Structures are given as C-alpha cells and as structure tokens.
C-alpha cells in the first residue's frame, strides 16, 4: 500500500510539473490535460476515498492552480466547478475560499465574493484578503464597511503597502490631500517599485505646490521625482507622462514638455483633453499647423467637453483677423460651455473674449 501511495504521489508531481511547463509555453490544451490528470489521480487515491483530513498540502495545489488558470483565461465558472470539488475535500481551507471569492469577482458577483472572502478570513486572517473583501464591499455599495476592512488589514499587517495605497485613494477621493500624500508616501516606502503609488503621489504634490508655492516649494521636485519613477516602472502610463509635460511646461523646460505631451497622446490617443493640452502648448510655441490639428482632433474626440472647446476657440480667436471672426469664435466657445458647463474660470475667459 505504501509503495502504491508513493508511486501515486510521484505521478501527481510529474503531472503538476507538466502542467506548469505547458502553462509557461502557453499550451492550454496540454495544460488542461496535465491538470485533469492530476485531479483524476488524486480522486482515485486511497486518501481521497477515505477522506483523510491529513492529506499532504501538494494534493490541494492542482485544484487551486487549475482553478486559478481557468479564471485568468476568462472561465471563472469552470474554476468554480473545480473549487467545489476541492471544498468537498478541504472545507476549511482558507485558500480555497479565497479563490472562490476571486472567481466570483471575475464574474462581478460581488456579494458572493464578499461572503467567500469573509469565510477565508475566519479561517486565516490575512491583510491582502481584507483588501479583496474591501473591494467587493465597495462594489456592493457599502463604502463604510469597505473602509473598515481596509483599516482592519493594517491591524493584521501594519506594513502592507496595498492597504496604505487603497486608504490613500479614499483620502484623495474625499479631498484630504495631505492624508492621501502621507498614505501614498508610506506605500512607496514599503515598496519603492510601487508604480501606482508613485503615479498618485506626483500629481497631489504638484497640486499642493501650485496652491502654496512658498510654503510647499519642496513638493515640486518631489512630484517630478515620483512621476519620473512612475514612467520608469511603467513606460505605458500616459497620465504620468501628461503630468510631467505640464510640470516641464510650467518650468519652461520646453523640449522635455513637448516630448512628454506627444508621448501622452501616443499612449492615450482617445483622450481629447490630452490632445487639447498638446495643441495649446504647440500654439504657444508658434507651431500653428500642428496646434490647430491637435486642437481640432481634441474636439472631435470629446465634442461636449467645455475645456476642449474653449482652447480651440481661444486659439481661433487669437488668430482671427477681423472683429466679426473674433465674435464668431467667442460665440462658438460660449455655446460649448452651455452644453457642457466646464469650469467657472473658463466661462469667465469666454465672457472676456465676448
């Protein structure tokens, strides 16, 4: 019996290795065969028949790995079917309940996901599962509970960077800029390569520096530092490039500004306001043909955006040769703001032009 069990174990391990190898070369058919072979061997083992609660941990691994692979491929229901089999054998596995929650999240079953994450936490408290639960509760429209679980995650692990980051997002949304900066800064201290945190803290520091330039002079270079780091870690982050463009523009670092502006629209080609920023910059540099193209393209992408309309109207107004053309540009820009109010500052500028 022992020899048969040892051979079964070796065969399961070989099949697991084959599944992982197939996964690495993106051979889904071979991966499926290998995982299903693992499950068939395990289901036919003596331990499976007797329901031995002391099964070695590797016996659970094929169920978890195969279910997660199916989830990542977009087959969350297939993953759940595998996990239901696992729960018959390991009803008190925190990992199984956690993965059940992830599968429900993939199907936008937020309430069922929250129930699964709660059960996982009852079995084994883990900070990262608290964050998953908080996300599901937020999607269920229960923000107070969501925040409470984020704070509880720091009771479990005070140095979990994801918790600090997510609480910083809540502070930012509530307008608590200083608190948000502190949270994002802590996340970066814990994980210097946390691209999202760098990308979030940079614009907040920039905003604070612009609001109080004398008191917050040190914030400006720090903002640049964080945004540059964000683009190093994630070169396809169009918004960080856009923020860097604005900062270089303000600092009169014009070559860098243009490079960042152009990169931002290359990375986010469907965002009208970024084309508007590029066009406004080019207009100030006297590159009229490129400027007008960018400004018109911005309006074509976002025709109801008051700011986008304003910058095109301003450009046309400043280059109009007659008073009649100027009045026409002002009326067009004003009409855009009536459709999409935009900001009071832009409306005041339109009034001045009129």
Backbone torsions as a table, in degrees:
resi	resn	phi	psi	omega
1	UNK	NA	-41.1	-179.9
2	UNK	-65.3	-40.8	-179.6
3	UNK	-63.9	-41.4	178.8
4	UNK	-63.5	-39.6	179.5
5	UNK	-65.5	-40.2	179.4
6	UNK	-65.4	-40.2	178.7
7	UNK	-65.7	-39.2	177.8
8	UNK	-62.3	-42.4	179.2
9	UNK	-62.2	-44.5	-179.8
10	UNK	-63.4	-39.0	-179.4
11	UNK	-67.8	-38.8	176.8
12	UNK	-63.5	-43.7	180.0
13	UNK	-64.3	-38.3	178.0
14	UNK	-64.4	-41.5	179.6
15	UNK	-67.0	-36.7	176.9
16	UNK	-62.9	-44.0	179.3
17	UNK	-63.2	-38.7	178.7
18	UNK	-65.9	-38.2	179.0
19	UNK	-64.6	-43.6	179.9
20	UNK	-64.9	-42.2	179.1
21	UNK	-62.8	-42.1	178.9
22	UNK	-65.2	-36.9	178.5
23	UNK	-63.8	-41.2	-178.6
24	UNK	-65.6	-31.0	178.7
25	UNK	-97.7	9.4	175.0
26	UNK	60.8	38.6	176.3
27	UNK	-100.5	89.2	-172.3
28	UNK	-67.4	-36.0	-179.7
29	UNK	-63.2	-45.7	179.0
30	UNK	-67.4	-37.2	178.4
31	UNK	-62.4	-46.0	179.1
32	UNK	-58.8	-45.5	-179.6
33	UNK	-59.1	-43.0	-176.5
34	UNK	-68.2	-44.6	179.4
35	UNK	-65.1	-42.6	179.6
36	UNK	-63.9	-33.5	174.9
37	UNK	-63.2	-42.4	177.0
38	UNK	-58.3	-48.3	-176.5
39	UNK	-66.4	-37.8	179.1
40	UNK	-65.9	-41.6	177.7
41	UNK	-63.3	-41.8	-178.2
42	UNK	-68.3	-41.6	179.9
43	UNK	-63.9	-27.4	-178.5
44	UNK	-92.5	1.6	-176.9
45	UNK	-79.1	158.8	178.0
46	UNK	-60.8	-38.3	-178.8
47	UNK	-62.6	-37.4	-179.7
48	UNK	-68.1	-39.0	-178.9
49	UNK	-66.4	-41.2	-177.5
50	UNK	-83.7	-11.4	-179.2
51	UNK	67.5	36.7	-178.8
52	UNK	-59.0	118.4	-179.2
53	UNK	-72.6	-9.6	-177.0
54	UNK	-103.2	32.1	177.7
55	UNK	-59.3	142.0	178.8
56	UNK	-62.4	147.6	-174.8
57	UNK	-56.3	-30.8	-176.2
58	UNK	-65.7	-20.6	178.8
59	UNK	-65.9	-30.1	178.6
60	UNK	-78.9	-26.9	-171.9
61	UNK	-57.4	-42.5	179.6
62	UNK	-60.6	-37.1	178.9
63	UNK	-63.2	-46.6	-178.8
64	UNK	-66.3	-45.9	-175.7
65	UNK	-66.7	-42.9	-178.7
66	UNK	-68.8	-41.6	178.8
67	UNK	-62.3	-41.5	-179.2
68	UNK	-69.3	-36.7	177.2
69	UNK	-62.9	-43.2	178.2
70	UNK	-63.1	-40.9	179.0
71	UNK	-60.6	-45.8	-178.1
72	UNK	-67.2	-24.0	177.2
73	UNK	-82.5	-5.1	-178.5
74	UNK	98.3	6.4	179.4
75	UNK	-108.3	65.6	-178.4
76	UNK	-64.9	-34.0	179.6
77	UNK	-65.5	-37.5	174.9
78	UNK	-64.2	-39.4	176.7
79	UNK	-62.2	-41.7	179.5
80	UNK	-63.1	-37.0	178.8
81	UNK	-62.5	-41.4	177.6
82	UNK	-64.8	-41.8	-177.6
83	UNK	-69.3	-29.8	175.5
84	UNK	-62.7	-38.6	175.9
85	UNK	-64.8	-39.8	-180.0
86	UNK	-65.1	-39.4	-177.7
87	UNK	-66.0	-26.2	175.4
88	UNK	-64.7	-29.9	-177.4
89	UNK	-95.8	-36.8	-175.8
90	UNK	-128.7	69.1	-176.1
91	UNK	-65.6	-18.3	-177.8
92	UNK	-111.4	29.8	177.1
93	UNK	-91.5	117.7	178.0
94	UNK	-62.6	-35.3	-178.7
95	UNK	-65.1	-39.9	179.9
96	UNK	-64.6	-46.6	179.8
97	UNK	-63.7	-38.1	178.1
98	UNK	-61.4	-44.7	-178.3
99	UNK	-70.3	-32.1	172.5
100	UNK	-58.6	-43.1	178.0
101	UNK	-60.9	-42.9	179.3
102	UNK	-63.2	-39.6	178.1
103	UNK	-63.6	-42.5	177.8
104	UNK	-65.1	-37.9	175.7
105	UNK	-59.1	-42.2	-179.3
106	UNK	-61.6	-27.3	178.5
107	UNK	-97.4	9.0	-178.2
108	UNK	61.2	27.6	173.9
109	UNK	-90.1	72.8	-168.3
110	UNK	-64.6	-39.3	-178.5
111	UNK	-67.4	-44.3	177.3
112	UNK	-64.5	-36.8	177.4
113	UNK	-62.3	-44.5	-179.6
114	UNK	-60.4	-41.5	179.1
115	UNK	-61.8	-41.8	-179.3
116	UNK	-67.0	-41.8	179.4
117	UNK	-65.9	-37.9	177.3
118	UNK	-59.9	-44.5	-179.4
119	UNK	-64.0	-41.0	177.9
120	UNK	-59.9	-41.8	-179.4
121	UNK	-69.2	-32.4	175.9
122	UNK	-63.0	-35.9	-177.8
123	UNK	-81.5	-35.2	-178.3
124	UNK	-156.9	101.9	-179.8
125	UNK	-64.7	124.3	178.1
126	UNK	-139.8	135.4	-175.0
127	UNK	-60.3	-42.0	-175.0
128	UNK	-69.0	-28.2	176.1
129	UNK	-73.3	-32.3	173.6
130	UNK	-58.9	-40.1	179.5
131	UNK	-66.8	-39.8	176.5
132	UNK	-62.6	-42.7	177.6
133	UNK	-62.9	-42.8	179.7
134	UNK	-59.9	-40.8	179.4
135	UNK	-62.9	-44.8	-179.9
136	UNK	-64.2	-41.4	179.3
137	UNK	-65.4	-37.4	175.9
138	UNK	-60.8	-41.2	178.4
139	UNK	-68.2	-24.1	177.8
140	UNK	-82.4	-0.2	-178.7
141	UNK	78.3	33.1	179.6
142	UNK	-124.0	69.3	-171.8
143	UNK	-64.8	-35.0	-179.2
144	UNK	-64.7	-44.3	177.6
145	UNK	-64.9	-39.1	179.7
146	UNK	-59.6	-47.6	179.2
147	UNK	-63.8	-38.5	-179.5
148	UNK	-61.1	-39.5	179.6
149	UNK	-71.9	-32.9	174.8
150	UNK	-62.8	-43.0	179.0
151	UNK	-67.7	-35.7	178.6
152	UNK	-66.4	-31.9	179.2
153	UNK	-60.0	-31.7	179.1
154	UNK	-77.1	-19.1	172.0
155	UNK	-69.3	-38.8	178.8
156	UNK	-71.8	-44.9	-178.3
157	UNK	-144.5	96.6	-178.2
158	UNK	-62.3	-15.4	-176.3
159	UNK	-109.5	25.7	178.1
160	UNK	-86.9	111.6	-170.7
161	UNK	-65.1	-32.6	-179.6
162	UNK	-62.9	-35.1	179.3
163	UNK	-66.8	-45.5	178.2
164	UNK	-62.1	-41.2	-179.6
165	UNK	-62.6	-47.7	-177.4
166	UNK	-67.2	-36.6	175.0
167	UNK	-67.1	-34.5	175.6
168	UNK	-62.9	-38.2	176.8
169	UNK	-62.8	-39.5	177.6
170	UNK	-64.8	-42.7	178.2
171	UNK	-62.6	-42.0	-180.0
172	UNK	-62.7	-43.3	-179.7
173	UNK	-63.0	-33.2	-179.4
174	UNK	-83.2	-2.0	179.9
175	UNK	85.0	10.8	179.3
176	UNK	-89.9	77.9	-170.8
177	UNK	-62.7	-46.1	-177.8
178	UNK	-61.9	-44.0	179.6
179	UNK	-64.5	-39.9	179.2
180	UNK	-63.5	-43.6	179.0
181	UNK	-60.0	-43.1	179.5
182	UNK	-61.5	-41.0	-179.8
183	UNK	-65.8	-47.7	-179.2
184	UNK	-65.0	-36.7	178.5
185	UNK	-63.2	-40.3	178.2
186	UNK	-65.1	-40.2	178.4
187	UNK	-60.5	-40.8	179.8
188	UNK	-70.2	-35.4	176.2
189	UNK	-61.1	-39.9	-178.2
190	UNK	-76.3	-32.6	178.9
191	UNK	-139.6	93.3	-177.2
192	UNK	-59.9	-17.4	-179.4
193	UNK	-101.7	22.4	-178.5
194	UNK	-81.7	92.5	-172.9
195	UNK	-60.8	-44.0	-178.1
196	UNK	-60.8	-39.6	-179.5
197	UNK	-67.6	-42.2	175.8
198	UNK	-59.5	-42.9	-178.1
199	UNK	-66.6	-29.8	-179.7
200	UNK	-80.8	-41.2	-174.2
201	UNK	-72.2	-32.2	-177.7
202	UNK	-57.0	-56.1	-179.8
203	UNK	-62.2	-32.3	179.0
204	UNK	-68.0	-41.6	176.4
205	UNK	-64.7	-39.6	178.0
206	UNK	-61.2	-46.4	-179.5
207	UNK	-61.8	-41.3	-179.1
208	UNK	-67.4	-37.9	179.3
209	UNK	-66.9	-39.8	179.2
210	UNK	-68.5	-32.4	-178.4
211	UNK	-73.0	-36.2	-179.4
212	UNK	-138.5	74.2	-172.0
213	UNK	-60.0	-33.9	-179.4
214	UNK	-75.7	-42.8	-178.2
215	UNK	-74.2	-30.1	-172.2
216	UNK	-117.7	35.7	-177.5
217	UNK	-59.6	-33.6	-177.8
218	UNK	-71.4	-18.5	-178.4
219	UNK	-67.7	-32.2	-173.9
220	UNK	-61.9	-54.6	178.8
221	UNK	-63.8	-30.7	177.2
222	UNK	-66.6	-39.5	177.8
223	UNK	-60.4	-45.6	178.9
224	UNK	-60.7	-43.3	-179.4
225	UNK	-59.9	-45.9	-179.0
226	UNK	-67.2	-40.8	-178.9
227	UNK	-68.5	-38.4	176.6
228	UNK	-63.4	-39.8	179.4
229	UNK	-65.7	-37.5	178.3
230	UNK	-60.9	-41.4	-179.3
231	UNK	-73.9	-27.9	174.9
232	UNK	-67.6	-43.9	-177.7
233	UNK	-73.4	-33.0	-178.0
234	UNK	-138.8	86.2	-174.8
235	UNK	-61.7	-16.7	-179.6
236	UNK	-94.1	15.5	179.1
237	UNK	-82.4	92.2	-176.1
238	UNK	-64.3	-35.9	-177.3
239	UNK	-69.3	-36.8	176.8
240	UNK	-65.5	-38.0	174.8
241	UNK	-62.3	-40.0	-180.0
242	UNK	-64.8	-41.8	178.3
243	UNK	-65.3	-39.9	177.4
244	UNK	-64.2	-37.0	177.5
245	UNK	-59.6	-45.4	-179.6
246	UNK	-63.4	-40.4	-178.5
247	UNK	-68.7	-42.2	177.1
248	UNK	-65.7	-35.3	177.3
249	UNK	-61.1	-49.0	179.4
250	UNK	-61.0	-38.6	-178.2
251	UNK	-81.4	3.9	179.9
252	UNK	62.9	27.7	173.1
253	UNK	-93.5	77.5	-162.8
254	UNK	-70.6	-38.6	179.8
255	UNK	-63.8	-45.1	177.8
256	UNK	-64.4	-41.3	-179.8
257	UNK	-58.2	-48.7	-178.8
258	UNK	-61.8	-40.6	179.4
259	UNK	-61.3	-44.7	179.8
260	UNK	-68.0	-40.2	177.3
261	UNK	-58.7	-47.5	-177.2
262	UNK	-66.8	-36.7	178.3
263	UNK	-66.2	-37.9	-178.4
264	UNK	-63.0	-40.9	-179.8
265	UNK	-76.6	-24.7	174.9
266	UNK	-69.2	-38.7	-178.9
267	UNK	-79.0	-31.9	-179.1
268	UNK	-126.7	69.8	-171.7
269	UNK	-69.5	-13.9	-176.7
270	UNK	-101.8	8.9	-179.2
271	UNK	-98.7	106.7	-174.4
272	UNK	-59.8	-40.2	-174.9
273	UNK	-63.9	-29.2	178.4
274	UNK	-71.4	-37.9	174.3
275	UNK	-64.7	-35.3	177.7
276	UNK	-64.2	-41.9	177.8
277	UNK	-63.2	-43.4	178.2
278	UNK	-62.1	-45.2	-179.3
279	UNK	-62.9	-42.3	179.2
280	UNK	-62.6	-41.3	178.1
281	UNK	-62.3	-47.9	-178.3
282	UNK	-63.5	-35.1	178.1
283	UNK	-62.7	-40.2	179.4
284	UNK	-68.8	-21.6	178.0
285	UNK	-91.2	-1.4	179.0
286	UNK	83.6	9.6	178.5
287	UNK	-88.1	72.0	-168.6
288	UNK	-62.1	-43.2	-176.3
289	UNK	-62.5	-48.3	178.9
290	UNK	-66.5	-36.9	-179.3
291	UNK	-63.2	-48.6	-177.9
292	UNK	-64.4	-39.1	177.3
293	UNK	-59.2	-46.8	-178.2
294	UNK	-65.0	-42.4	-178.3
295	UNK	-67.3	-40.6	177.7
296	UNK	-67.6	-38.1	178.0
297	UNK	-64.6	-37.2	177.4
298	UNK	-59.4	-44.7	179.9
299	UNK	-65.8	-37.1	179.4
300	UNK	-65.5	-31.8	179.3
301	UNK	-79.5	-34.6	-173.2
302	UNK	-140.2	69.6	-171.2
303	UNK	-67.2	-20.0	-177.7
304	UNK	-99.4	8.1	179.1
305	UNK	-85.8	117.3	-176.8
306	UNK	-60.8	-39.2	-179.7
307	UNK	-65.1	-43.4	-179.6
308	UNK	-61.5	-44.2	176.5
309	UNK	-63.5	-39.1	-178.6
310	UNK	-60.0	-47.1	-175.5
311	UNK	-67.2	-35.5	175.3
312	UNK	-67.2	-43.5	178.5
313	UNK	-62.1	-40.3	179.1
314	UNK	-63.2	-44.3	179.1
315	UNK	-59.4	-47.8	-178.6
316	UNK	-66.5	-38.0	179.9
317	UNK	-61.2	-46.6	-176.6
318	UNK	-67.0	-21.6	-178.4
319	UNK	-106.2	2.6	177.2
320	UNK	-68.4	142.2	-175.8
321	UNK	-98.9	-14.8	179.6
322	UNK	-128.3	160.1	178.3
323	UNK	-62.6	-33.7	178.8
324	UNK	-64.5	-42.2	177.9
325	UNK	-64.3	-38.8	178.2
326	UNK	-62.6	-44.7	179.9
327	UNK	-63.0	-40.1	178.5
328	UNK	-61.8	-44.4	178.7
329	UNK	-62.1	-42.4	-179.4
330	UNK	-64.4	-40.7	-179.9
331	UNK	-66.2	-41.7	179.1
332	UNK	-61.8	-42.3	-179.9
333	UNK	-67.5	-40.8	178.9
334	UNK	-63.7	-40.1	178.6
335	UNK	-63.0	-36.6	178.0
336	UNK	-61.9	-38.8	-179.7
337	UNK	-71.4	-26.7	176.2
338	UNK	-69.9	-33.5	177.3
339	UNK	-74.9	-37.1	179.9
340	UNK	-139.1	100.2	-166.1
341	UNK	-53.8	-31.5	-178.7
342	UNK	64.2	-143.6	-176.3
343	UNK	-106.1	155.7	178.2
344	UNK	-61.9	-34.3	-178.7
345	UNK	-64.7	-42.4	179.4
346	UNK	-67.2	-40.3	179.4
347	UNK	-63.2	-36.7	177.9
348	UNK	-64.9	-38.1	178.3
349	UNK	-65.4	-39.6	178.2
350	UNK	-62.1	-42.4	178.5
351	UNK	-60.1	-41.3	178.8
352	UNK	-62.6	-42.0	178.7
353	UNK	-62.9	-41.3	-179.1
354	UNK	-64.0	NA	NA
